[in-house]
Amino acid sequence: MFELLYDEEEGRPGCEGNLAAALAPWGIGSDRVPIAFNIFMHVAVDGDTGRIEVRPPLSKAGDFIRLRAEMPLVVAMTACSAGQSNNFSYKPIDFYIDSNG
């Protein structure tokens, strides 16, 4: 996607590559990584041309989402490494996992 959307050189991993690397210790290869569930990413799609554009996020600091698992899971998370999706402000993203239900 970096090559298609941002005209970058080949080789930088995107969401799928980051998730596959994180899941590899559990024997989960890239062929089993589904499409990324982009919770806070802002992607605009032009309905007439099909052009895709990654824009700065609409979410603000402190926004959150709470998900509850209904079964045991192996979960991987990645923050988009495309500058356009985070206003070129690369910084850690806080998360919390409560394994007590």
MMTF fields as JSON, N, C-alpha, C and O atoms, coordinates in Angstrom:
{
  "mmtfVersion": "1.0.0",
  "mmtfProducer": "UNKNOWN",
  "numBonds": 403,
  "numAtoms": 404,
  "numGroups": 101,
  "numChains": 1,
  "numModels": 1,
  "chainsPerModel": [1],
  "groupsPerChain": [101],
  "chainIdList": ["A"],
  "bondAtomList": [4, 2, 8, 6, 12, 10, 16, 14, 20, 18, 24, 22, 28, 26, 32, 30, 36, 34, 40, 38, 44, 42, 48, 46, 52, 50, 56, 54, 60, 58, 64, 62, 68, 66, 72, 70, 76, 74, 80, 78, 84, 82, 88, 86, 92, 90, 96, 94, 100, 98, 104, 102, 108, 106, 112, 110, 116, 114, 120, 118, 124, 122, 128, 126, 132, 130, 136, 134, 140, 138, 144, 142, 148, 146, 152, 150, 156, 154, 160, 158, 164, 162, 168, 166, 172, 170, 176, 174, 180, 178, 184, 182, 188, 186, 192, 190, 196, 194, 200, 198, 204, 202, 208, 206, 212, 210, 216, 214, 220, 218, 224, 222, 228, 226, 232, 230, 236, 234, 240, 238, 244, 242, 248, 246, 252, 250, 256, 254, 260, 258, 264, 262, 268, 266, 272, 270, 276, 274, 280, 278, 284, 282, 288, 286, 292, 290, 296, 294, 300, 298, 304, 302, 308, 306, 312, 310, 316, 314, 320, 318, 324, 322, 328, 326, 332, 330, 336, 334, 340, 338, 344, 342, 348, 346, 352, 350, 356, 354, 360, 358, 364, 362, 368, 366, 372, 370, 376, 374, 380, 378, 384, 382, 388, 386, 392, 390, 396, 394, 400, 398],
  "bondOrderList": [1, 1, 1, 1, 1, 1, 1, 1, 1, 1, 1, 1, 1, 1, 1, 1, 1, 1, 1, 1, 1, 1, 1, 1, 1, 1, 1, 1, 1, 1, 1, 1, 1, 1, 1, 1, 1, 1, 1, 1, 1, 1, 1, 1, 1, 1, 1, 1, 1, 1, 1, 1, 1, 1, 1, 1, 1, 1, 1, 1, 1, 1, 1, 1, 1, 1, 1, 1, 1, 1, 1, 1, 1, 1, 1, 1, 1, 1, 1, 1, 1, 1, 1, 1, 1, 1, 1, 1, 1, 1, 1, 1, 1, 1, 1, 1, 1, 1, 1, 1],
  "groupList": [{"groupName": "MET", "atomNameList": ["N", "CA", "C", "O"], "elementList": ["N", "C", "C", "O"], "formalChargeList": [0, 0, 0, 0], "bondAtomList": [1, 0, 2, 1, 3, 2], "bondOrderList": [1, 1, 2], "singleLetterCode": "M", "chemCompType": "L-PEPTIDE LINKING"}, {"groupName": "PHE", "atomNameList": ["N", "CA", "C", "O"], "elementList": ["N", "C", "C", "O"], "formalChargeList": [0, 0, 0, 0], "bondAtomList": [1, 0, 2, 1, 3, 2], "bondOrderList": [1, 1, 2], "singleLetterCode": "F", "chemCompType": "L-PEPTIDE LINKING"}, {"groupName": "GLU", "atomNameList": ["N", "CA", "C", "O"], "elementList": ["N", "C", "C", "O"], "formalChargeList": [0, 0, 0, 0], "bondAtomList": [1, 0, 2, 1, 3, 2], "bondOrderList": [1, 1, 2], "singleLetterCode": "E", "chemCompType": "L-PEPTIDE LINKING"}, {"groupName": "LEU", "atomNameList": ["N", "CA", "C", "O"], "elementList": ["N", "C", "C", "O"], "formalChargeList": [0, 0, 0, 0], "bondAtomList": [1, 0, 2, 1, 3, 2], "bondOrderList": [1, 1, 2], "singleLetterCode": "L", "chemCompType": "L-PEPTIDE LINKING"}, {"groupName": "TYR", "atomNameList": ["N", "CA", "C", "O"], "elementList": ["N", "C", "C", "O"], "formalChargeList": [0, 0, 0, 0], "bondAtomList": [1, 0, 2, 1, 3, 2], "bondOrderList": [1, 1, 2], "singleLetterCode": "Y", "chemCompType": "L-PEPTIDE LINKING"}, {"groupName": "ASP", "atomNameList": ["N", "CA", "C", "O"], "elementList": ["N", "C", "C", "O"], "formalChargeList": [0, 0, 0, 0], "bondAtomList": [1, 0, 2, 1, 3, 2], "bondOrderList": [1, 1, 2], "singleLetterCode": "D", "chemCompType": "L-PEPTIDE LINKING"}, {"groupName": "GLY", "atomNameList": ["N", "CA", "C", "O"], "elementList": ["N", "C", "C", "O"], "formalChargeList": [0, 0, 0, 0], "bondAtomList": [1, 0, 2, 1, 3, 2], "bondOrderList": [1, 1, 2], "singleLetterCode": "G", "chemCompType": "PEPTIDE LINKING"}, {"groupName": "ARG", "atomNameList": ["N", "CA", "C", "O"], "elementList": ["N", "C", "C", "O"], "formalChargeList": [0, 0, 0, 0], "bondAtomList": [1, 0, 2, 1, 3, 2], "bondOrderList": [1, 1, 2], "singleLetterCode": "R", "chemCompType": "L-PEPTIDE LINKING"}, {"groupName": "PRO", "atomNameList": ["N", "CA", "C", "O"], "elementList": ["N", "C", "C", "O"], "formalChargeList": [0, 0, 0, 0], "bondAtomList": [1, 0, 2, 1, 3, 2], "bondOrderList": [1, 1, 2], "singleLetterCode": "P", "chemCompType": "L-PEPTIDE LINKING"}, {"groupName": "CYS", "atomNameList": ["N", "CA", "C", "O"], "elementList": ["N", "C", "C", "O"], "formalChargeList": [0, 0, 0, 0], "bondAtomList": [1, 0, 2, 1, 3, 2], "bondOrderList": [1, 1, 2], "singleLetterCode": "C", "chemCompType": "L-PEPTIDE LINKING"}, {"groupName": "ASN", "atomNameList": ["N", "CA", "C", "O"], "elementList": ["N", "C", "C", "O"], "formalChargeList": [0, 0, 0, 0], "bondAtomList": [1, 0, 2, 1, 3, 2], "bondOrderList": [1, 1, 2], "singleLetterCode": "N", "chemCompType": "L-PEPTIDE LINKING"}, {"groupName": "ALA", "atomNameList": ["N", "CA", "C", "O"], "elementList": ["N", "C", "C", "O"], "formalChargeList": [0, 0, 0, 0], "bondAtomList": [1, 0, 2, 1, 3, 2], "bondOrderList": [1, 1, 2], "singleLetterCode": "A", "chemCompType": "L-PEPTIDE LINKING"}, {"groupName": "TRP", "atomNameList": ["N", "CA", "C", "O"], "elementList": ["N", "C", "C", "O"], "formalChargeList": [0, 0, 0, 0], "bondAtomList": [1, 0, 2, 1, 3, 2], "bondOrderList": [1, 1, 2], "singleLetterCode": "W", "chemCompType": "L-PEPTIDE LINKING"}, {"groupName": "ILE", "atomNameList": ["N", "CA", "C", "O"], "elementList": ["N", "C", "C", "O"], "formalChargeList": [0, 0, 0, 0], "bondAtomList": [1, 0, 2, 1, 3, 2], "bondOrderList": [1, 1, 2], "singleLetterCode": "I", "chemCompType": "L-PEPTIDE LINKING"}, {"groupName": "SER", "atomNameList": ["N", "CA", "C", "O"], "elementList": ["N", "C", "C", "O"], "formalChargeList": [0, 0, 0, 0], "bondAtomList": [1, 0, 2, 1, 3, 2], "bondOrderList": [1, 1, 2], "singleLetterCode": "S", "chemCompType": "L-PEPTIDE LINKING"}, {"groupName": "VAL", "atomNameList": ["N", "CA", "C", "O"], "elementList": ["N", "C", "C", "O"], "formalChargeList": [0, 0, 0, 0], "bondAtomList": [1, 0, 2, 1, 3, 2], "bondOrderList": [1, 1, 2], "singleLetterCode": "V", "chemCompType": "L-PEPTIDE LINKING"}, {"groupName": "HIS", "atomNameList": ["N", "CA", "C", "O"], "elementList": ["N", "C", "C", "O"], "formalChargeList": [0, 0, 0, 0], "bondAtomList": [1, 0, 2, 1, 3, 2], "bondOrderList": [1, 1, 2], "singleLetterCode": "H", "chemCompType": "L-PEPTIDE LINKING"}, {"groupName": "THR", "atomNameList": ["N", "CA", "C", "O"], "elementList": ["N", "C", "C", "O"], "formalChargeList": [0, 0, 0, 0], "bondAtomList": [1, 0, 2, 1, 3, 2], "bondOrderList": [1, 1, 2], "singleLetterCode": "T", "chemCompType": "L-PEPTIDE LINKING"}, {"groupName": "LYS", "atomNameList": ["N", "CA", "C", "O"], "elementList": ["N", "C", "C", "O"], "formalChargeList": [0, 0, 0, 0], "bondAtomList": [1, 0, 2, 1, 3, 2], "bondOrderList": [1, 1, 2], "singleLetterCode": "K", "chemCompType": "L-PEPTIDE LINKING"}, {"groupName": "GLN", "atomNameList": ["N", "CA", "C", "O"], "elementList": ["N", "C", "C", "O"], "formalChargeList": [0, 0, 0, 0], "bondAtomList": [1, 0, 2, 1, 3, 2], "bondOrderList": [1, 1, 2], "singleLetterCode": "Q", "chemCompType": "L-PEPTIDE LINKING"}],
  "groupTypeList": [0, 1, 2, 3, 3, 4, 5, 2, 2, 2, 6, 7, 8, 6, 9, 2, 6, 10, 3, 11, 11, 11, 3, 11, 8, 12, 6, 13, 6, 14, 5, 7, 15, 8, 13, 11, 1, 10, 13, 1, 0, 16, 15, 11, 15, 5, 6, 5, 17, 6, 7, 13, 2, 15, 7, 8, 8, 3, 14, 18, 11, 6, 5, 1, 13, 7, 3, 7, 11, 2, 0, 8, 3, 15, 15, 11, 0, 17, 11, 9, 14, 11, 6, 19, 14, 10, 10, 1, 14, 4, 18, 8, 13, 5, 1, 4, 13, 5, 14, 10, 6],
  "groupIdList": [1, 2, 3, 4, 5, 6, 7, 8, 9, 10, 11, 12, 13, 14, 15, 16, 17, 18, 19, 20, 21, 22, 23, 24, 25, 26, 27, 28, 29, 30, 31, 32, 33, 34, 35, 36, 37, 38, 39, 40, 41, 42, 43, 44, 45, 46, 47, 48, 49, 50, 51, 52, 53, 54, 55, 56, 57, 58, 59, 60, 61, 62, 63, 64, 65, 66, 67, 68, 69, 70, 71, 72, 73, 74, 75, 76, 77, 78, 79, 80, 81, 82, 83, 84, 85, 86, 87, 88, 89, 90, 91, 92, 93, 94, 95, 96, 97, 98, 99, 100, 101],
  "secStructList": [7, 2, 2, 2, 2, 2, 7, 7, 7, 6, 6, 7, 7, 7, 2, 2, 2, 2, 2, 2, 2, 2, 2, 4, 4, 4, 6, 7, 7, 4, 4, 4, 7, 7, 7, 7, 7, 7, 1, 1, 7, 3, 3, 3, 3, 7, 6, 6, 6, 7, 7, 3, 3, 3, 3, 7, 7, 1, 7, 7, 6, 6, 7, 7, 7, 7, 7, 7, 7, 1, 1, 7, 7, 7, 7, 7, 7, 7, 7, 7, 7, 7, 4, 4, 4, 6, 6, 6, 7, 7, 7, 7, 7, 7, 7, 7, 7, 7, 6, 6, 7],
  "xCoordList": [0.815, 0.0, 0.859, 0.475, 2.033, 2.889, 3.325, 3.458, 3.544, 3.944, 2.799, 3.009, 1.578, 0.427, -0.085, -0.369, -0.204, -0.794, 0.189, -0.175, 1.446, 2.391, 3.584, 4.489, 3.59, 4.675, 6.038, 7.031, 6.069, 7.308, 7.992, 7.394, 9.246, 9.991, 9.449, 8.825, 9.69, 9.228, 9.928, 11.097, 9.194, 9.838, 9.346, 9.487, 8.78, 8.337, 7.06, 6.113, 7.012, 5.794, 4.648, 4.845, 3.47, 2.264, 1.588, 2.232, 0.301, -0.452, -0.32, -0.04, -0.517, -0.461, 0.913, 1.002, 1.97, 3.321, 3.606, 4.209, 3.174, 3.371, 2.605, 3.142, 1.352, 0.54, 1.1, 1.139, 1.528, 2.093, 3.349, 3.55, 4.191, 5.404, 5.047, 5.687, 4.036, 3.627, 2.99, 3.11, 2.312, 1.604, 2.448, 2.049, 3.596, 4.449, 4.808, 4.834, 5.09, 5.416, 4.288, 4.538, 3.082, 1.948, 1.654, 0.622, 2.556, 2.377, 1.327, 0.803, 1.021, 0.024, 0.771, 1.431, 0.663, 1.349, 0.502, -0.679, 1.096, 0.394, -0.837, -1.768, -0.85, -2.016, -3.236, -4.357, -3.019, -4.126, -4.44, -5.293, -3.752, -4.017, -5.156, -5.017, -6.28, -7.397, -7.123, -6.104, -8.016, -7.914, -7.89, -8.658, -7.015, -6.886, -8.196, -8.862, -8.545, -9.71, -9.218, -8.74, -9.336, -8.788, -9.79, -10.689, -9.624, -10.597, -10.55, -11.597, -9.37, -9.276, -8.694, -8.534, -8.382, -7.793, -8.863, -10.014, -8.479, -9.403, -9.024, -8.071, -9.772, -9.525, -10.727, -11.857, -10.482, -11.546, -11.474, -10.395, -12.624, -12.706, -13.63, -14.78, -13.139, -13.954, -14.843, -14.349, -16.145, -17.096, -17.123, -17.539, -16.696, -16.704, -15.436, -15.496, -14.284, -13.016, -12.4, -11.544, -12.834, -12.233, -10.918, -10.25, -10.546, -9.285, -9.365, -10.365, -8.291, -8.192, -7.216, -6.142, -7.599, -6.732, -6.74, -7.8, -5.55, -5.418, -5.248, -4.354, -6.129, -6.133, -5.798, -5.828, -5.481, -5.235, -6.462, -7.592, -6.248, -7.364, -8.366, -8.019, -9.611, -10.659, -10.734, -11.318, -10.138, -10.147, -9.215, -8.293, -9.485, -8.699, -8.07, -8.497, -7.068, -6.44, -7.513, -8.372, -7.448, -8.422, -9.587, -10.305, -9.798, -10.846, -10.486, -9.308, -11.48, -11.197, -12.333, -13.416, -12.06, -13.057, -12.848, -11.716, -13.934, -13.863, -14.466, -15.601, -13.699, -14.138, -14.113, -13.266, -15.019, -15.036, -14.979, -15.78, -14.03, -13.88, -14.873, -15.08, -15.481, -16.421, -15.769, -16.424, -14.48, -13.723, -12.241, -11.868, -11.397, -9.951, -9.441, -9.861, -8.546, -8.043, -6.537, -5.927, -5.96, -4.625, -4.86, -5.444, -4.41, -4.691, -3.382, -2.447, -3.313, -2.152, -2.641, -3.705, -1.844, -2.188, -1.012, 0.148, -1.338, -0.306, -0.842, -2.034, 0.034, -0.319, 0.195, 1.303, -0.595, -0.209, 1.081, 1.224, 2.002, 3.282, 3.308, 4.359, 2.146, 2.06, 1.928, 1.015, 2.818, 2.79, 1.471, 1.025, 0.832, -0.411, -1.542, -2.488, -1.462, -2.55, -2.409, -3.311, -1.297, -1.107, -0.486, 0.196, -0.729, -0.203, 1.317, 1.864, 1.996, 3.455, 3.971, 5.096, 3.152, 3.572, 3.625, 2.678, 4.722, 4.898, 5.096, 6.045, 4.198, 4.293, 3.618, 2.806, 3.941, 3.31, 1.806, 1.315, 1.098, -0.345, -0.631, -0.214, -1.336, -1.661, -2.761, -3.682, -2.644, -3.698, -3.689, -2.686, -4.805, -4.957, -5.723, -6.744, -5.228, -5.91, -6.247, -5.362, -7.52, -7.989, -8.324, -9.328, -7.49, -7.708, -8.633, -8.831, -9.198, -10.101, -11.554, -12.419, -11.833, -13.205, -13.975, -15.156],
  "yCoordList": [-1.196, 0.0, 1.261, 2.279, 1.189, 2.368, 2.734, 3.911, 1.72, 1.973, 2.601, 3.544, 2.072, 2.554, 3.909, 4.786, 4.084, 5.314, 6.455, 7.618, 6.129, 7.18, 7.262, 8.07, 6.414, 6.413, 6.208, 6.827, 5.331, 5.028, 3.829, 3.087, 3.656, 2.515, 1.225, 1.229, 0.135, -1.179, -1.607, -1.295, -2.318, -2.954, -2.59, -3.4, -1.423, -1.067, -1.825, -1.792, -2.516, -3.266, -2.336, -1.305, -2.722, -2.009, -2.775, -3.556, -2.559, -3.222, -4.74, -5.384, -5.315, -6.769, -7.307, -8.299, -6.666, -7.105, -6.977, -7.869, -5.87, -5.677, -6.734, -7.304, -7.002, -7.989, -9.394, -10.178, -9.718, -11.048, -11.265, -12.358, -10.249, -10.373, -10.588, -11.383, -9.886, -10.027, -11.382, -11.909, -11.954, -13.22, -14.447, -15.571, -14.249, -15.369, -16.321, -17.531, -15.83, -16.768, -17.758, -18.786, -17.47, -18.376, -19.216, -19.883, -19.182, -19.971, -19.407, -20.122, -18.132, -17.484, -16.7, -15.705, -17.155, -16.506, -15.427, -15.286, -14.671, -13.555, -14.015, -13.236, -15.286, -15.79, -15.943, -16.108, -15.888, -16.006, -14.688, -14.644, -13.621, -12.302, -11.674, -11.438, -11.403, -10.801, -9.33, -8.779, -8.716, -7.282, -6.573, -6.912, -5.601, -4.881, -4.181, -3.61, -4.237, -3.552, -2.189, -2.051, -1.202, 0.13, 0.961, 1.579, 0.967, 1.618, 3.134, 3.768, 3.727, 5.182, 5.772, 6.989, 4.945, 5.44, 6.133, 5.7, 7.199, 7.981, 7.792, 8.4, 6.954, 6.675, 7.144, 6.727, 7.999, 8.495, 7.763, 7.596, 7.33, 6.655, 7.469, 7.718, 7.884, 8.62, 7.626, 6.753, 7.75, 6.817, 6.843, 5.862, 7.928, 8.024, 7.462, 6.761, 7.771, 7.361, 6.141, 5.472, 5.847, 4.753, 5.142, 4.305, 6.412, 6.887, 6.782, 7.162, 6.257, 6.1, 7.135, 7.343, 7.775, 8.778, 8.594, 8.57, 8.466, 8.386, 9.806, 10.539, 10.173, 11.534, 11.525, 10.475, 12.696, 12.765, 12.254, 12.431, 11.632, 11.036, 12.074, 13.228, 11.64, 12.483, 12.306, 13.133, 11.223, 10.967, 11.957, 12.506, 12.162, 13.08, 12.317, 11.209, 12.902, 12.303, 12.0, 12.834, 10.811, 10.401, 9.605, 8.959, 9.634, 8.796, 7.334, 6.979, 6.498, 5.091, 4.23, 4.715, 2.947, 1.942, 0.783, 0.449, 0.183, -0.959, -2.154, -2.099, -3.229, -4.463, -5.581, -5.576, -6.524, -7.662, -8.948, -9.159, -9.8, -11.089, -12.078, -12.109, -12.878, -13.908, -15.289, -16.281, -15.354, -16.608, -16.259, -15.102, -17.225, -16.936, -16.47, -16.986, -15.503, -14.91, -14.731, -14.637, -14.687, -14.149, -12.863, -12.887, -11.756, -10.448, -9.745, -9.783, -9.114, -8.296, -6.899, -6.72, -5.916, -4.524, -3.866, -4.202, -2.927, -2.132, -0.722, -0.525, 0.232, 1.61, 1.863, 1.453, 2.525, 2.774, 3.572, 4.589, 3.11, 3.801, 4.794, 5.343, 5.021, 6.023, 7.4, 7.638, 8.284, 9.625, 10.334, 11.055, 10.14, 10.831, 10.425, 11.19, 9.24, 8.779, 9.222, 8.995, 9.844, 10.281, 11.674, 11.996, 12.486, 13.859, 13.906, 14.888, 12.844, 12.75, 12.916, 13.37, 12.552, 12.631, 11.22, 10.753, 10.563, 9.187, 9.177, 9.766, 8.507, 8.443, 7.172, 6.588, 6.737, 5.529, 5.714, 6.823, 4.611, 4.612, 3.762, 2.606, 4.329, 3.599, 2.577, 2.824, 1.422, 0.42, -0.331, -0.345, -0.955, -1.695, -2.966, -2.938, -4.08, -5.363, -5.903, -6.111, -6.123, -6.694, -8.148, -8.451, -9.053, -10.474, -11.125, -12.339, -10.343, -10.885, -10.863, -11.387, -10.268, -10.232, -9.167, -8.983],
  "zCoordList": [0.0, 0.0, 0.0, -0.576, 0.654, 0.671, -0.744, -1.076, -1.57, -2.945, -3.732, -4.495, -3.545, -4.302, -3.825, -4.641, -2.521, -1.993, -1.842, -2.015, -1.517, -1.168, -2.096, -1.884, -3.143, -4.117, -3.443, -3.827, -2.436, -1.736, -2.364, -3.143, -2.013, -2.518, -1.926, -0.865, -2.615, -2.177, -0.888, -0.663, -0.061, 1.073, 2.453, 3.369, 2.651, 3.999, 4.32, 3.533, 5.473, 5.795, 6.18, 6.823, 5.776, 6.178, 7.295, 7.995, 7.466, 8.538, 8.466, 9.477, 7.287, 7.163, 7.565, 8.288, 7.108, 7.445, 8.932, 9.528, 9.538, 10.976, 11.765, 12.715, 11.382, 12.094, 11.9, 12.848, 10.696, 10.433, 11.274, 11.805, 11.402, 12.212, 13.683, 14.37, 14.158, 15.562, 15.837, 16.943, 14.84, 15.03, 14.686, 14.992, 14.062, 13.649, 14.785, 14.559, 16.008, 17.092, 17.416, 18.046, 17.007, 17.22, 15.979, 15.907, 15.008, 13.795, 12.851, 11.997, 13.005, 12.144, 11.079, 11.376, 9.833, 8.723, 8.078, 8.397, 7.179, 6.537, 5.762, 5.56, 5.323, 4.594, 5.512, 5.031, 6.827, 7.777, 8.484, 9.37, 8.092, 8.677, 7.874, 6.674, 8.539, 7.805, 7.495, 7.912, 6.78, 6.519, 7.87, 8.77, 8.002, 9.274, 9.622, 8.759, 10.888, 11.433, 11.908, 13.034, 11.056, 11.328, 12.116, 11.546, 13.414, 14.285, 14.165, 14.041, 14.199, 14.219, 12.935, 12.836, 11.969, 10.726, 9.891, 9.86, 9.224, 8.4, 6.927, 6.44, 6.237, 4.827, 4.02, 4.276, 3.063, 2.192, 0.856, 0.286, 0.364, -0.934, -1.814, -1.45, -2.967, -3.929, -4.654, -5.368, -4.476, -5.067, -6.587, -7.204, -7.204, -8.664, -9.292, -10.302, -8.69, -9.294, -8.615, -9.195, -7.38, -6.62, -5.965, -5.359, -6.085, -5.494, -3.976, -3.367, -3.371, -1.924, -1.394, -1.959, -0.31, 0.298, 1.809, 2.436, 2.389, 3.837, 4.345, 3.922, 5.262, 5.791, 7.278, 7.919, 7.826, 9.272, 10.028, 9.571, 11.159, 11.899, 12.384, 12.636, 12.509, 13.073, 14.588, 15.288, 15.089, 16.528, 17.224, 16.623, 18.491, 19.307, 20.465, 20.79, 21.08, 22.257, 23.297, 23.586, 23.844, 24.855, 24.299, 25.062, 22.973, 22.376, 22.606, 22.627, 22.774, 23.022, 22.52, 22.193, 22.467, 22.13, 23.097, 23.445, 23.52, 24.429, 23.704, 23.231, 23.623, 22.987, 24.026, 24.919, 23.92, 24.832, 24.026, 23.115, 24.366, 23.695, 24.279, 25.492, 23.437, 23.856, 23.88, 24.2, 23.542, 23.539, 23.664, 23.467, 23.985, 24.041, 22.675, 21.64, 22.683, 21.443, 21.478, 22.543, 20.307, 20.107, 19.327, 18.244, 19.871, 19.279, 18.969, 19.769, 17.827, 17.471, 17.131, 16.539, 17.516, 17.222, 16.522, 16.76, 15.658, 15.018, 14.818, 14.581, 14.916, 14.584, 13.176, 12.83, 12.379, 10.988, 10.937, 11.616, 10.14, 10.015, 8.854, 8.523, 8.238, 7.18, 7.816, 8.607, 7.477, 8.063, 7.878, 8.77, 6.721, 6.429, 7.371, 7.555, 7.968, 8.815, 10.266, 11.072, 10.603, 11.986, 12.08, 13.053, 11.069, 11.034, 11.182, 11.683, 10.746, 10.818, 12.248, 12.456, 13.225, 14.634, 15.2, 15.834, 14.966, 15.408, 16.915, 17.432, 17.606, 19.054, 19.546, 18.829, 20.756, 21.291, 21.456, 21.667, 21.355, 21.554, 22.778, 22.85, 23.734, 24.955, 24.685, 23.907, 25.344, 25.293, 26.599, 27.311, 26.913, 28.155, 27.852, 27.166, 28.364, 28.189, 29.573, 30.404, 29.808, 31.078, 30.817, 30.172, 31.314, 31.047, 32.062, 32.025, 32.961, 33.972, 33.537, 34.239, 32.394, 31.891, 32.558, 32.264]
}
